[in-house]
């Protein structure tokens, strides 16, 4: 099971634990969104990336410069 499919069904505590264990911090934007990527790289697969929102998850709050990272 990939990290992307796992993140869809976990609680906030579980996501934070998984992020601490498996994630590599990339950056934080001015709105407080924290961007991560998976530490493990799997050949032939796209990089796994995710965002931890500062409050309620709202994809439209992601600044345009972060859409293509």
N, CA, C, O and CB atoms as a CASP TS submission, in Angstrom:
PFRMAT TS
TARGET T0000
AUTHOR 0000-0000-0000
METHOD Language model
MODEL 1
PARENT N/A
ATOM      1  N   UNK     1       0.858  -1.174   0.000  1.00  0.00           N
ATOM      2  CA  UNK     1       0.000   0.000   0.000  1.00  0.00           C
ATOM      3  C   UNK     1       0.901   1.232   0.000  1.00  0.00           C
ATOM      4  O   UNK     1       1.765   1.362   0.867  1.00  0.00           O
ATOM      5  CB  UNK     1      -0.974   0.000   1.232  1.00  0.00           C
ATOM      6  N   UNK     2       0.713   2.124  -0.945  1.00  0.00           N
ATOM      7  CA  UNK     2       1.528   3.329  -1.048  1.00  0.00           C
ATOM      8  C   UNK     2       1.129   4.381  -0.035  1.00  0.00           C
ATOM      9  O   UNK     2       0.026   4.347   0.513  1.00  0.00           O
ATOM     10  CB  UNK     2       1.431   3.902  -2.433  1.00  0.00           C
ATOM     11  N   UNK     3       2.025   5.306   0.209  1.00  0.00           N
ATOM     12  CA  UNK     3       1.762   6.343   1.199  1.00  0.00           C
ATOM     13  C   UNK     3       0.574   7.209   0.794  1.00  0.00           C
ATOM     14  O   UNK     3      -0.173   7.670   1.658  1.00  0.00           O
ATOM     15  CB  UNK     3       2.999   7.210   1.395  1.00  0.00           C
ATOM     16  N   UNK     4       0.385   7.439  -0.512  1.00  0.00           N
ATOM     17  CA  UNK     4      -0.741   8.238  -0.979  1.00  0.00           C
ATOM     18  C   UNK     4      -2.079   7.618  -0.641  1.00  0.00           C
ATOM     19  O   UNK     4      -3.002   8.325  -0.237  1.00  0.00           O
ATOM     20  CB  UNK     4      -0.646   8.440  -2.457  1.00  0.00           C
ATOM     21  N   UNK     5      -2.201   6.304  -0.798  1.00  0.00           N
ATOM     22  CA  UNK     5      -3.459   5.642  -0.492  1.00  0.00           C
ATOM     23  C   UNK     5      -3.677   5.543   1.020  1.00  0.00           C
ATOM     24  O   UNK     5      -4.820   5.531   1.479  1.00  0.00           O
ATOM     25  CB  UNK     5      -3.490   4.249  -1.124  1.00  0.00           C
ATOM     26  N   UNK     6      -2.626   5.474   1.772  1.00  0.00           N
ATOM     27  CA  UNK     6      -2.727   5.392   3.232  1.00  0.00           C
ATOM     28  C   UNK     6      -3.227   6.706   3.819  1.00  0.00           C
ATOM     29  O   UNK     6      -4.039   6.696   4.744  1.00  0.00           O
ATOM     30  CB  UNK     6      -1.369   5.026   3.845  1.00  0.00           C
ATOM     31  N   UNK     7      -2.754   7.840   3.295  1.00  0.00           N
ATOM     32  CA  UNK     7      -3.107   9.141   3.863  1.00  0.00           C
ATOM     33  C   UNK     7      -4.596   9.438   3.775  1.00  0.00           C
ATOM     34  O   UNK     7      -5.107  10.246   4.551  1.00  0.00           O
ATOM     35  CB  UNK     7      -2.337  10.230   3.166  1.00  0.00           C
ATOM     36  N   UNK     8      -5.296   8.811   2.855  1.00  0.00           N
ATOM     37  CA  UNK     8      -6.719   9.059   2.698  1.00  0.00           C
ATOM     38  C   UNK     8      -7.579   8.502   3.815  1.00  0.00           C
ATOM     39  O   UNK     8      -8.726   8.926   3.956  1.00  0.00           O
ATOM     40  CB  UNK     8      -7.173   8.497   1.418  1.00  0.00           C
ATOM     41  N   UNK     9      -7.080   7.570   4.616  1.00  0.00           N
ATOM     42  CA  UNK     9      -7.914   6.906   5.613  1.00  0.00           C
ATOM     43  C   UNK     9      -7.397   7.034   7.045  1.00  0.00           C
ATOM     44  O   UNK     9      -7.919   6.368   7.939  1.00  0.00           O
ATOM     45  CB  UNK     9      -8.039   5.462   5.267  1.00  0.00           C
ATOM     46  N   UNK    10      -6.412   7.851   7.280  1.00  0.00           N
ATOM     47  CA  UNK    10      -5.823   7.952   8.610  1.00  0.00           C
ATOM     48  C   UNK    10      -6.326   9.164   9.384  1.00  0.00           C
ATOM     49  O   UNK    10      -6.755  10.156   8.795  1.00  0.00           O
ATOM     50  CB  UNK    10      -4.323   8.011   8.500  1.00  0.00           C
ATOM     51  N   UNK    11      -6.269   9.071  10.713  1.00  0.00           N
ATOM     52  CA  UNK    11      -6.616  10.198  11.565  1.00  0.00           C
ATOM     53  C   UNK    11      -5.461  11.196  11.571  1.00  0.00           C
ATOM     54  O   UNK    11      -4.366  10.884  11.101  1.00  0.00           O
ATOM     55  CB  UNK    11      -6.945   9.724  13.006  1.00  0.00           C
ATOM     56  N   UNK    12      -5.697  12.373  12.091  1.00  0.00           N
ATOM     57  CA  UNK    12      -4.650  13.402  12.158  1.00  0.00           C
ATOM     58  C   UNK    12      -3.435  12.925  12.946  1.00  0.00           C
ATOM     59  O   UNK    12      -2.303  13.204  12.553  1.00  0.00           O
ATOM     60  CB  UNK    12      -5.204  14.678  12.788  1.00  0.00           C
ATOM     61  N   UNK    13      -3.646  12.221  14.038  1.00  0.00           N
ATOM     62  CA  UNK    13      -2.537  11.719  14.842  1.00  0.00           C
ATOM     63  C   UNK    13      -1.724  10.711  14.043  1.00  0.00           C
ATOM     64  O   UNK    13      -0.494  10.753  14.057  1.00  0.00           O
ATOM     65  CB  UNK    13      -3.051  11.083  16.145  1.00  0.00           C
ATOM     66  N   UNK    14      -2.397   9.814  13.355  1.00  0.00           N
ATOM     67  CA  UNK    14      -1.708   8.817  12.547  1.00  0.00           C
ATOM     68  C   UNK    14      -0.939   9.470  11.400  1.00  0.00           C
ATOM     69  O   UNK    14       0.179   9.058  11.093  1.00  0.00           O
ATOM     70  CB  UNK    14      -2.707   7.799  11.998  1.00  0.00           C
ATOM     71  N   UNK    15      -1.527  10.481  10.769  1.00  0.00           N
ATOM     72  CA  UNK    15      -0.838  11.184   9.686  1.00  0.00           C
ATOM     73  C   UNK    15       0.421  11.858  10.204  1.00  0.00           C
ATOM     74  O   UNK    15       1.468  11.801   9.559  1.00  0.00           O
ATOM     75  CB  UNK    15      -1.764  12.222   9.035  1.00  0.00           C
ATOM     76  N   UNK    16       0.327  12.494  11.365  1.00  0.00           N
ATOM     77  CA  UNK    16       1.515  13.159  11.931  1.00  0.00           C
ATOM     78  C   UNK    16       2.595  12.143  12.286  1.00  0.00           C
ATOM     79  O   UNK    16       3.781  12.414  12.097  1.00  0.00           O
ATOM     80  CB  UNK    16       1.133  13.975  13.182  1.00  0.00           C
ATOM     81  N   UNK    17       2.207  10.992  12.793  1.00  0.00           N
ATOM     82  CA  UNK    17       3.177   9.946  13.115  1.00  0.00           C
ATOM     83  C   UNK    17       3.824   9.414  11.838  1.00  0.00           C
ATOM     84  O   UNK    17       5.047   9.287  11.767  1.00  0.00           O
ATOM     85  CB  UNK    17       2.500   8.797  13.893  1.00  0.00           C
ATOM     86  N   UNK    18       3.014   9.105  10.837  1.00  0.00           N
ATOM     87  CA  UNK    18       3.534   8.618   9.562  1.00  0.00           C
ATOM     88  C   UNK    18       4.459   9.657   8.925  1.00  0.00           C
ATOM     89  O   UNK    18       5.498   9.308   8.366  1.00  0.00           O
ATOM     90  CB  UNK    18       2.377   8.273   8.603  1.00  0.00           C
ATOM     91  N   UNK    19       4.082  10.923   9.011  1.00  0.00           N
ATOM     92  CA  UNK    19       4.903  11.996   8.462  1.00  0.00           C
ATOM     93  C   UNK    19       6.237  12.072   9.189  1.00  0.00           C
ATOM     94  O   UNK    19       7.278  12.243   8.554  1.00  0.00           O
ATOM     95  CB  UNK    19       4.168  13.340   8.554  1.00  0.00           C
ATOM     96  N   UNK    20       6.222  11.947  10.511  1.00  0.00           N
ATOM     97  CA  UNK    20       7.465  11.996  11.280  1.00  0.00           C
ATOM     98  C   UNK    20       8.395  10.836  10.933  1.00  0.00           C
ATOM     99  O   UNK    20       9.614  11.003  10.888  1.00  0.00           O
ATOM    100  CB  UNK    20       7.158  11.983  12.773  1.00  0.00           C
ATOM    101  N   UNK    21       7.819   9.663  10.689  1.00  0.00           N
ATOM    102  CA  UNK    21       8.624   8.478  10.409  1.00  0.00           C
ATOM    103  C   UNK    21       9.055   8.369   8.947  1.00  0.00           C
ATOM    104  O   UNK    21      10.196   8.005   8.664  1.00  0.00           O
ATOM    105  CB  UNK    21       7.858   7.248  10.794  1.00  0.00           C
ATOM    106  N   UNK    22       8.159   8.679   8.028  1.00  0.00           N
ATOM    107  CA  UNK    22       8.390   8.407   6.607  1.00  0.00           C
ATOM    108  C   UNK    22       8.587   9.658   5.758  1.00  0.00           C
ATOM    109  O   UNK    22       9.004   9.561   4.604  1.00  0.00           O
ATOM    110  CB  UNK    22       7.245   7.626   6.060  1.00  0.00           C
ATOM    111  N   UNK    23       8.288  10.840   6.321  1.00  0.00           N
ATOM    112  CA  UNK    23       8.328  12.062   5.533  1.00  0.00           C
ATOM    113  C   UNK    23       9.596  12.872   5.704  1.00  0.00           C
ATOM    114  O   UNK    23      10.267  12.818   6.734  1.00  0.00           O
ATOM    115  CB  UNK    23       7.170  12.905   5.877  1.00  0.00           C
ATOM    116  N   UNK    24       9.899  13.619   4.667  1.00  0.00           N
ATOM    117  CA  UNK    24      11.022  14.553   4.672  1.00  0.00           C
ATOM    118  C   UNK    24      10.425  15.946   4.469  1.00  0.00           C
ATOM    119  O   UNK    24       9.775  16.195   3.454  1.00  0.00           O
ATOM    120  CB  UNK    24      12.097  14.199   3.549  1.00  0.00           C
ATOM    121  N   UNK    25      10.638  16.850   5.418  1.00  0.00           N
ATOM    122  CA  UNK    25      10.109  18.210   5.334  1.00  0.00           C
ATOM    123  C   UNK    25      10.730  18.930   4.145  1.00  0.00           C
ATOM    124  O   UNK    25      11.944  18.881   3.947  1.00  0.00           O
ATOM    125  CB  UNK    25      10.380  18.990   6.644  1.00  0.00           C
ATOM    126  N   UNK    26       9.893  19.600   3.352  1.00  0.00           N
ATOM    127  CA  UNK    26      10.365  20.348   2.188  1.00  0.00           C
ATOM    128  C   UNK    26      10.348  21.839   2.487  1.00  0.00           C
ATOM    129  O   UNK    26      11.366  22.515   2.337  1.00  0.00           O
ATOM    130  CB  UNK    26       9.501  20.039   0.947  1.00  0.00           C
ATOM    131  N   UNK    27       9.188  22.359   2.914  1.00  0.00           N
ATOM    132  CA  UNK    27       9.073  23.800   3.178  1.00  0.00           C
ATOM    133  C   UNK    27       7.740  24.099   3.853  1.00  0.00           C
ATOM    134  O   UNK    27       6.865  23.240   3.961  1.00  0.00           O
ATOM    135  CB  UNK    27       9.208  24.616   1.865  1.00  0.00           C
ATOM    136  N   UNK    28       7.616  25.337   4.301  1.00  0.00           N
ATOM    137  CA  UNK    28       6.363  25.842   4.849  1.00  0.00           C
ATOM    138  C   UNK    28       6.073  27.157   4.142  1.00  0.00           C
ATOM    139  O   UNK    28       6.961  27.999   4.005  1.00  0.00           O
ATOM    140  CB  UNK    28       6.437  26.026   6.418  1.00  0.00           C
ATOM    141  N   UNK    29       4.821  27.340   3.687  1.00  0.00           N
ATOM    142  CA  UNK    29       4.485  28.585   3.004  1.00  0.00           C
ATOM    143  C   UNK    29       3.993  29.633   4.002  1.00  0.00           C
ATOM    144  O   UNK    29       3.906  29.363   5.200  1.00  0.00           O
ATOM    145  CB  UNK    29       3.418  28.335   1.925  1.00  0.00           C
ATOM    146  N   UNK    30       3.677  30.812   3.509  1.00  0.00           N
ATOM    147  CA  UNK    30       3.262  31.939   4.358  1.00  0.00           C
ATOM    148  C   UNK    30       1.951  31.665   5.096  1.00  0.00           C
ATOM    149  O   UNK    30       1.685  32.284   6.126  1.00  0.00           O
ATOM    150  CB  UNK    30       3.113  33.197   3.513  1.00  0.00           C
ATOM    151  N   UNK    31       1.136  30.751   4.587  1.00  0.00           N
ATOM    152  CA  UNK    31      -0.139  30.428   5.217  1.00  0.00           C
ATOM    153  C   UNK    31      -0.031  29.305   6.249  1.00  0.00           C
ATOM    154  O   UNK    31      -1.019  28.964   6.899  1.00  0.00           O
ATOM    155  CB  UNK    31      -1.139  30.045   4.162  1.00  0.00           C
ATOM    156  N   UNK    32       1.158  28.733   6.402  1.00  0.00           N
ATOM    157  CA  UNK    32       1.372  27.682   7.388  1.00  0.00           C
ATOM    158  C   UNK    32       1.238  26.262   6.862  1.00  0.00           C
ATOM    159  O   UNK    32       1.332  25.313   7.640  1.00  0.00           O
ATOM    160  CB  UNK    32       0.427  27.865   8.493  1.00  0.00           C
ATOM    161  N   UNK    33       1.022  26.089   5.564  1.00  0.00           N
ATOM    162  CA  UNK    33       0.981  24.748   4.993  1.00  0.00           C
ATOM    163  C   UNK    33       2.387  24.174   5.024  1.00  0.00           C
ATOM    164  O   UNK    33       3.344  24.839   4.628  1.00  0.00           O
ATOM    165  CB  UNK    33       0.414  24.763   3.539  1.00  0.00           C
ATOM    166  N   UNK    34       2.512  22.937   5.497  1.00  0.00           N
ATOM    167  CA  UNK    34       3.825  22.272   5.555  1.00  0.00           C
ATOM    168  C   UNK    34       3.868  21.177   4.500  1.00  0.00           C
ATOM    169  O   UNK    34       2.996  20.309   4.454  1.00  0.00           O
ATOM    170  CB  UNK    34       4.101  21.679   6.980  1.00  0.00           C
ATOM    171  N   UNK    35       4.888  21.227   3.656  1.00  0.00           N
ATOM    172  CA  UNK    35       5.019  20.326   2.509  1.00  0.00           C
ATOM    173  C   UNK    35       6.068  19.259   2.802  1.00  0.00           C
ATOM    174  O   UNK    35       7.150  19.547   3.313  1.00  0.00           O
ATOM    175  CB  UNK    35       5.392  21.113   1.230  1.00  0.00           C
ATOM    176  N   UNK    36       5.715  18.014   2.463  1.00  0.00           N
ATOM    177  CA  UNK    36       6.582  16.865   2.719  1.00  0.00           C
ATOM    178  C   UNK    36       6.694  15.993   1.479  1.00  0.00           C
ATOM    179  O   UNK    36       5.853  16.049   0.582  1.00  0.00           O
ATOM    180  CB  UNK    36       6.054  16.040   3.899  1.00  0.00           C
ATOM    181  N   UNK    37       7.750  15.186   1.445  1.00  0.00           N
ATOM    182  CA  UNK    37       7.902  14.141   0.427  1.00  0.00           C
ATOM    183  C   UNK    37       8.373  12.892   1.156  1.00  0.00           C
ATOM    184  O   UNK    37       8.969  12.966   2.230  1.00  0.00           O
ATOM    185  CB  UNK    37       8.919  14.567  -0.723  1.00  0.00           C
ATOM    186  N   UNK    38       8.092  11.736   0.546  1.00  0.00           N
ATOM    187  CA  UNK    38       8.501  10.465   1.144  1.00  0.00           C
ATOM    188  C   UNK    38      10.017  10.345   1.114  1.00  0.00           C
ATOM    189  O   UNK    38      10.649  10.680   0.112  1.00  0.00           O
ATOM    190  CB  UNK    38       7.850   9.273   0.407  1.00  0.00           C
ATOM    191  N   UNK    39      10.604   9.866   2.210  1.00  0.00           N
ATOM    192  CA  UNK    39      12.047   9.636   2.269  1.00  0.00           C
ATOM    193  C   UNK    39      12.456   8.543   1.297  1.00  0.00           C
ATOM    194  O   UNK    39      13.488   8.652   0.634  1.00  0.00           O
ATOM    195  CB  UNK    39      12.477   9.264   3.693  1.00  0.00           C
ATOM    196  N   UNK    40      11.657   7.495   1.210  1.00  0.00           N
ATOM    197  CA  UNK    40      11.971   6.356   0.332  1.00  0.00           C
ATOM    198  C   UNK    40      11.579   6.689  -1.102  1.00  0.00           C
ATOM    199  O   UNK    40      10.481   7.178  -1.364  1.00  0.00           O
ATOM    200  CB  UNK    40      11.239   5.067   0.808  1.00  0.00           C
ATOM    201  N   UNK    41      12.479   6.419  -2.003  1.00  0.00           N
ATOM    202  CA  UNK    41      12.235   6.612  -3.435  1.00  0.00           C
ATOM    203  C   UNK    41      12.118   5.233  -4.073  1.00  0.00           C
ATOM    204  O   UNK    41      12.974   4.374  -3.858  1.00  0.00           O
ATOM    205  CB  UNK    41      13.382   7.462  -4.111  1.00  0.00           C
ATOM    206  N   UNK    42      11.071   5.017  -4.853  1.00  0.00           N
ATOM    207  CA  UNK    42      10.861   3.736  -5.524  1.00  0.00           C
ATOM    208  C   UNK    42      11.074   3.949  -7.016  1.00  0.00           C
ATOM    209  O   UNK    42      10.402   4.771  -7.638  1.00  0.00           O
ATOM    210  CB  UNK    42       9.430   3.161  -5.232  1.00  0.00           C
ATOM    211  N   UNK    43      12.008   3.207  -7.580  1.00  0.00           N
ATOM    212  CA  UNK    43      12.345   3.346  -9.003  1.00  0.00           C
ATOM    213  C   UNK    43      11.105   3.114  -9.873  1.00  0.00           C
ATOM    214  O   UNK    43      10.344   2.171  -9.655  1.00  0.00           O
ATOM    215  CB  UNK    43      13.472   2.352  -9.396  1.00  0.00           C
ATOM    216  N   UNK    44      10.921   3.982 -10.850  1.00  0.00           N
ATOM    217  CA  UNK    44       9.812   3.839 -11.776  1.00  0.00           C
ATOM    218  C   UNK    44       8.490   4.389 -11.278  1.00  0.00           C
ATOM    219  O   UNK    44       7.485   4.311 -11.984  1.00  0.00           O
ATOM    220  CB  UNK    44       9.641   2.424 -12.106  1.00  0.00           C
ATOM    221  N   UNK    45       8.472   4.937 -10.089  1.00  0.00           N
ATOM    222  CA  UNK    45       7.242   5.510  -9.528  1.00  0.00           C
ATOM    223  C   UNK    45       7.433   6.998  -9.287  1.00  0.00           C
ATOM    224  O   UNK    45       8.544   7.444  -9.000  1.00  0.00           O
ATOM    225  CB  UNK    45       6.846   4.795  -8.208  1.00  0.00           C
ATOM    226  N   UNK    46       6.358   7.769  -9.403  1.00  0.00           N
ATOM    227  CA  UNK    46       6.483   9.204  -9.126  1.00  0.00           C
ATOM    228  C   UNK    46       6.758   9.446  -7.635  1.00  0.00           C
ATOM    229  O   UNK    46       6.403   8.634  -6.781  1.00  0.00           O
ATOM    230  CB  UNK    46       5.198   9.952  -9.562  1.00  0.00           C
ATOM    231  N   UNK    47       7.383  10.553  -7.358  1.00  0.00           N
ATOM    232  CA  UNK    47       7.679  10.921  -5.967  1.00  0.00           C
ATOM    233  C   UNK    47       6.364  11.124  -5.217  1.00  0.00           C
ATOM    234  O   UNK    47       5.424  11.710  -5.754  1.00  0.00           O
ATOM    235  CB  UNK    47       8.561  12.214  -5.900  1.00  0.00           C
ATOM    236  N   UNK    48       6.299  10.644  -3.984  1.00  0.00           N
ATOM    237  CA  UNK    48       5.119  10.824  -3.138  1.00  0.00           C
ATOM    238  C   UNK    48       5.273  12.116  -2.352  1.00  0.00           C
ATOM    239  O   UNK    48       6.280  12.325  -1.674  1.00  0.00           O
ATOM    240  CB  UNK    48       4.920   9.610  -2.178  1.00  0.00           C
ATOM    241  N   UNK    49       4.260  12.989  -2.447  1.00  0.00           N
ATOM    242  CA  UNK    49       4.307  14.280  -1.759  1.00  0.00           C
ATOM    243  C   UNK    49       2.964  14.553  -1.101  1.00  0.00           C
ATOM    244  O   UNK    49       1.929  14.097  -1.586  1.00  0.00           O
ATOM    245  CB  UNK    49       4.673  15.422  -2.740  1.00  0.00           C
ATOM    246  N   UNK    50       2.975  15.293   0.000  1.00  0.00           N
ATOM    247  CA  UNK    50       1.735  15.645   0.671  1.00  0.00           C
ATOM    248  C   UNK    50       1.891  16.935   1.450  1.00  0.00           C
ATOM    249  O   UNK    50       2.997  17.432   1.661  1.00  0.00           O
ATOM    250  CB  UNK    50       1.291  14.524   1.594  1.00  0.00           C
ATOM    251  N   UNK    51       0.739  17.469   1.876  1.00  0.00           N
ATOM    252  CA  UNK    51       0.670  18.750   2.585  1.00  0.00           C
ATOM    253  C   UNK    51      -0.031  18.522   3.914  1.00  0.00           C
ATOM    254  O   UNK    51      -1.025  17.800   3.987  1.00  0.00           O
ATOM    255  CB  UNK    51      -0.077  19.836   1.738  1.00  0.00           C
ATOM    256  N   UNK    52       0.494  19.141   4.961  1.00  0.00           N
ATOM    257  CA  UNK    52      -0.197  19.181   6.246  1.00  0.00           C
ATOM    258  C   UNK    52      -0.764  20.595   6.375  1.00  0.00           C
ATOM    259  O   UNK    52      -0.016  21.571   6.429  1.00  0.00           O
ATOM    260  CB  UNK    52       0.772  18.813   7.462  1.00  0.00           C
ATOM    261  N   UNK    53      -2.088  20.694   6.424  1.00  0.00           N
ATOM    262  CA  UNK    53      -2.757  21.994   6.501  1.00  0.00           C
ATOM    263  C   UNK    53      -2.737  22.522   7.929  1.00  0.00           C
ATOM    264  O   UNK    53      -2.772  21.730   8.871  1.00  0.00           O
ATOM    265  CB  UNK    53      -4.207  21.890   5.994  1.00  0.00           C
ATOM    266  N   UNK    54      -2.681  23.852   8.116  1.00  0.00           N
ATOM    267  CA  UNK    54      -2.661  24.411   9.465  1.00  0.00           C
ATOM    268  C   UNK    54      -4.012  24.335  10.169  1.00  0.00           C
ATOM    269  O   UNK    54      -4.064  24.440  11.394  1.00  0.00           O
ATOM    270  CB  UNK    54      -2.206  25.840   9.411  1.00  0.00           C
ATOM    271  N   UNK    55      -5.079  24.162   9.448  1.00  0.00           N
ATOM    272  CA  UNK    55      -6.423  24.051  10.019  1.00  0.00           C
ATOM    273  C   UNK    55      -7.201  23.017   9.234  1.00  0.00           C
ATOM    274  O   UNK    55      -6.717  21.911   8.992  1.00  0.00           O
ATOM    275  CB  UNK    55      -7.161  25.422  10.008  1.00  0.00           C
ATOM    276  N   UNK    56      -8.412  23.382   8.835  1.00  0.00           N
ATOM    277  CA  UNK    56      -9.225  22.489   8.017  1.00  0.00           C
ATOM    278  C   UNK    56      -8.574  22.306   6.648  1.00  0.00           C
ATOM    279  O   UNK    56      -8.130  23.281   6.041  1.00  0.00           O
ATOM    280  CB  UNK    56     -10.665  23.039   7.868  1.00  0.00           C
ATOM    281  N   UNK    57      -8.514  21.070   6.157  1.00  0.00           N
ATOM    282  CA  UNK    57      -7.947  20.837   4.829  1.00  0.00           C
ATOM    283  C   UNK    57      -8.789  21.517   3.745  1.00  0.00           C
ATOM    284  O   UNK    57      -9.984  21.252   3.620  1.00  0.00           O
ATOM    285  CB  UNK    57      -7.843  19.326   4.551  1.00  0.00           C
ATOM    286  N   UNK    58      -8.165  22.379   2.981  1.00  0.00           N
ATOM    287  CA  UNK    58      -8.836  23.087   1.891  1.00  0.00           C
ATOM    288  C   UNK    58      -7.837  23.266   0.765  1.00  0.00           C
ATOM    289  O   UNK    58      -6.977  24.145   0.813  1.00  0.00           O
ATOM    290  CB  UNK    58      -9.406  24.468   2.363  1.00  0.00           C
ATOM    291  N   UNK    59      -7.959  22.421  -0.251  1.00  0.00           N
ATOM    292  CA  UNK    59      -7.000  22.418  -1.353  1.00  0.00           C
ATOM    293  C   UNK    59      -6.907  23.763  -2.065  1.00  0.00           C
ATOM    294  O   UNK    59      -5.843  24.108  -2.578  1.00  0.00           O
ATOM    295  CB  UNK    59      -7.370  21.350  -2.346  1.00  0.00           C
ATOM    296  N   UNK    60      -7.983  24.521  -2.109  1.00  0.00           N
ATOM    297  CA  UNK    60      -7.953  25.810  -2.803  1.00  0.00           C
ATOM    298  C   UNK    60      -7.110  26.851  -2.067  1.00  0.00           C
ATOM    299  O   UNK    60      -6.834  27.918  -2.616  1.00  0.00           O
ATOM    300  CB  UNK    60      -9.367  26.333  -2.980  1.00  0.00           C
ATOM    301  N   UNK    61      -6.697  26.558  -0.832  1.00  0.00           N
ATOM    302  CA  UNK    61      -5.865  27.509  -0.084  1.00  0.00           C
ATOM    303  C   UNK    61      -4.376  27.358  -0.404  1.00  0.00           C
ATOM    304  O   UNK    61      -3.563  28.147   0.079  1.00  0.00           O
ATOM    305  CB  UNK    61      -6.086  27.326   1.413  1.00  0.00           C
ATOM    306  N   UNK    62      -4.008  26.363  -1.205  1.00  0.00           N
ATOM    307  CA  UNK    62      -2.607  26.162  -1.584  1.00  0.00           C
ATOM    308  C   UNK    62      -2.218  27.258  -2.575  1.00  0.00           C
ATOM    309  O   UNK    62      -2.894  27.426  -3.590  1.00  0.00           O
ATOM    310  CB  UNK    62      -2.379  24.731  -2.204  1.00  0.00           C
ATOM    311  N   UNK    63      -1.135  28.014  -2.304  1.00  0.00           N
ATOM    312  CA  UNK    63      -0.702  29.060  -3.226  1.00  0.00           C
ATOM    313  C   UNK    63      -0.294  28.465  -4.579  1.00  0.00           C
ATOM    314  O   UNK    63       0.219  27.348  -4.635  1.00  0.00           O
ATOM    315  CB  UNK    63       0.468  29.854  -2.620  1.00  0.00           C
ATOM    316  N   UNK    64      -0.523  29.210  -5.672  1.00  0.00           N
ATOM    317  CA  UNK    64      -0.223  28.703  -7.024  1.00  0.00           C
ATOM    318  C   UNK    64       1.197  28.204  -7.201  1.00  0.00           C
ATOM    319  O   UNK    64       1.412  27.235  -7.930  1.00  0.00           O
ATOM    320  CB  UNK    64      -0.480  29.774  -8.028  1.00  0.00           C
ATOM    321  N   UNK    65       2.175  28.827  -6.561  1.00  0.00           N
ATOM    322  CA  UNK    65       3.561  28.409  -6.746  1.00  0.00           C
ATOM    323  C   UNK    65       3.828  27.000  -6.202  1.00  0.00           C
ATOM    324  O   UNK    65       4.856  26.404  -6.525  1.00  0.00           O
ATOM    325  CB  UNK    65       4.487  29.400  -6.071  1.00  0.00           C
ATOM    326  N   UNK    66       2.916  26.459  -5.382  1.00  0.00           N
ATOM    327  CA  UNK    66       3.093  25.114  -4.840  1.00  0.00           C
ATOM    328  C   UNK    66       2.334  24.050  -5.608  1.00  0.00           C
ATOM    329  O   UNK    66       2.459  22.868  -5.285  1.00  0.00           O
ATOM    330  CB  UNK    66       2.666  25.086  -3.414  1.00  0.00           C
ATOM    331  N   UNK    67       1.548  24.424  -6.618  1.00  0.00           N
ATOM    332  CA  UNK    67       0.776  23.432  -7.372  1.00  0.00           C
ATOM    333  C   UNK    67       1.645  22.475  -8.158  1.00  0.00           C
ATOM    334  O   UNK    67       1.271  21.314  -8.322  1.00  0.00           O
ATOM    335  CB  UNK    67      -0.165  24.122  -8.308  1.00  0.00           C
ATOM    336  N   UNK    68       2.785  22.915  -8.649  1.00  0.00           N
ATOM    337  CA  UNK    68       3.614  22.063  -9.478  1.00  0.00           C
ATOM    338  C   UNK    68       4.847  21.523  -8.802  1.00  0.00           C
ATOM    339  O   UNK    68       5.689  20.928  -9.474  1.00  0.00           O
ATOM    340  CB  UNK    68       4.016  22.794 -10.666  1.00  0.00           C
ATOM    341  N   UNK    69       4.993  21.696  -7.530  1.00  0.00           N
ATOM    342  CA  UNK    69       6.227  21.253  -6.872  1.00  0.00           C
ATOM    343  C   UNK    69       6.292  19.766  -6.938  1.00  0.00           C
ATOM    344  O   UNK    69       7.248  19.167  -6.445  1.00  0.00           O
ATOM    345  CB  UNK    69       6.306  21.734  -5.408  1.00  0.00           C
TER
END
